Amino acid sequence: VQLQASGGGVVQPGGSLRLSCAASVSFLDMNFMAWYRQAPGKERDLVAGITPANRANTVDTVKGRFTISMDNAKNTVFLQMNSLKPEDSAVYYCYANLGSRRYWGQGTQVTVSS
């Protein structure tokens, strides 16, 4: 399984970005897909997750600002990030769980700065 993340960049506080993660296999074969993020010197933390049945959830720190969604036809998961804050700056990683195996994308940098 290969995961290709894209969409990161530099944005001002209050701005928006949309991250994409394209998978090499069908979502229907997966148990769970998610976005994690890791800021310098910190652990990699879960941001949002979604199942093939389209059950989605986001962590409290981004709830109401970030939305995870998927396009089954394109095997792509999205993370729409609105009202971005400097503390959202991190490398964002796409993650997939397939059976007992875990897969990570290469990461995409998000920088929120004025």
C-alpha positions as CSV (number, residue, x, y, z in Angstrom):
1,V,0.0,0.0,0.0
2,Q,1.3,3.4,-1.0
3,L,0.0,6.7,0.4
4,Q,0.8,9.9,-1.4
5,A,0.1,13.1,0.6
6,S,-0.1,16.5,-0.9
7,G,-1.5,20.0,-0.3
8,G,0.7,21.4,2.4
9,G,2.1,24.9,2.3
10,V,2.5,28.3,4.0
11,V,-0.6,30.1,5.0
12,Q,-1.5,33.1,7.2
13,P,-3.4,32.6,10.5
14,G,-7.1,32.3,9.7
15,G,-6.4,30.8,6.3
16,S,-7.3,27.5,4.8
17,L,-5.6,24.5,3.2
18,R,-6.8,21.2,1.9
19,L,-4.6,18.1,2.2
20,S,-5.1,15.1,0.0
21,C,-3.9,11.5,0.5
22,A,-4.2,9.2,-2.5
23,A,-4.0,5.5,-1.7
24,S,-2.8,2.8,-4.1
25,V,-5.6,0.4,-3.0
26,S,-9.3,0.7,-2.5
27,F,-10.6,2.2,0.7
28,L,-13.0,-0.7,1.0
29,D,-10.1,-2.9,1.8
30,M,-9.0,-0.8,4.7
31,N,-10.1,-0.6,8.3
32,F,-9.3,3.0,9.0
33,M,-7.6,6.0,7.4
34,A,-6.4,9.1,9.3
35,W,-4.3,12.2,9.4
36,Y,-1.6,12.7,12.0
37,R,0.7,15.6,12.6
38,Q,4.0,16.1,14.2
39,A,5.5,19.4,15.2
40,P,9.2,19.8,15.9
41,G,10.2,18.2,19.2
42,K,6.8,16.7,19.7
43,E,5.1,13.3,19.3
44,R,3.1,12.4,16.3
45,D,-0.6,12.9,17.2
46,L,-3.9,11.9,15.6
47,V,-5.8,14.7,14.0
48,A,-8.8,13.1,12.3
49,G,-9.9,9.6,11.2
50,I,-12.4,8.0,8.9
51,T,-13.7,4.5,8.2
52,P,-14.8,3.1,4.8
53,A,-18.3,3.4,6.2
54,N,-17.7,7.2,6.3
55,R,-17.7,7.4,10.0
56,A,-15.4,10.4,10.8
57,N,-14.0,12.0,13.8
58,T,-11.6,14.8,14.7
59,V,-9.7,15.6,17.9
60,D,-11.0,18.3,20.1
61,T,-8.1,20.7,19.3
62,V,-9.3,21.0,15.7
63,K,-13.0,20.2,16.0
64,G,-15.1,22.7,14.1
65,R,-12.1,23.8,12.1
66,F,-10.9,20.6,10.3
67,T,-13.0,18.2,8.4
68,I,-11.9,14.8,7.1
69,S,-13.6,13.3,4.1
70,M,-13.0,10.7,1.4
71,D,-13.7,10.1,-2.3
72,N,-14.0,6.3,-2.7
73,A,-13.9,6.5,-6.5
74,K,-10.5,8.2,-6.3
75,N,-9.2,6.3,-3.2
76,T,-8.4,9.7,-1.7
77,V,-8.8,11.1,1.8
78,F,-9.0,14.8,2.3
79,L,-8.4,17.1,5.3
80,Q,-10.0,20.4,5.0
81,M,-8.3,22.8,7.4
82,N,-10.0,26.2,8.1
83,S,-9.2,29.0,10.6
84,L,-5.7,27.8,10.8
85,K,-3.6,28.8,13.8
86,P,0.2,29.0,14.2
87,E,0.0,26.0,16.6
88,D,-1.4,23.9,13.6
89,S,2.1,24.1,12.0
90,A,3.5,20.6,11.6
91,V,4.3,17.9,9.2
92,Y,1.0,16.2,8.4
93,Y,1.0,12.4,7.7
94,C,-1.5,10.3,6.1
95,Y,-2.1,6.9,7.7
96,A,-3.9,3.7,6.8
97,N,-4.7,0.6,8.7
98,L,-5.2,-2.6,6.6
99,G,-5.7,-5.7,8.7
100,S,-2.8,-5.8,11.1
101,R,-0.6,-3.6,9.0
102,R,0.0,0.1,9.3
103,Y,1.1,2.4,6.4
104,W,2.3,6.0,6.4
105,G,2.5,8.6,3.7
106,Q,5.6,10.7,3.3
107,G,4.3,13.8,5.1
108,T,3.4,17.2,3.9
109,Q,4.5,20.4,5.7
110,V,1.9,22.9,6.9
111,T,3.2,26.3,8.2
112,V,0.9,28.9,9.6
113,S,2.6,32.2,9.9
114,S,2.1,35.8,9.4
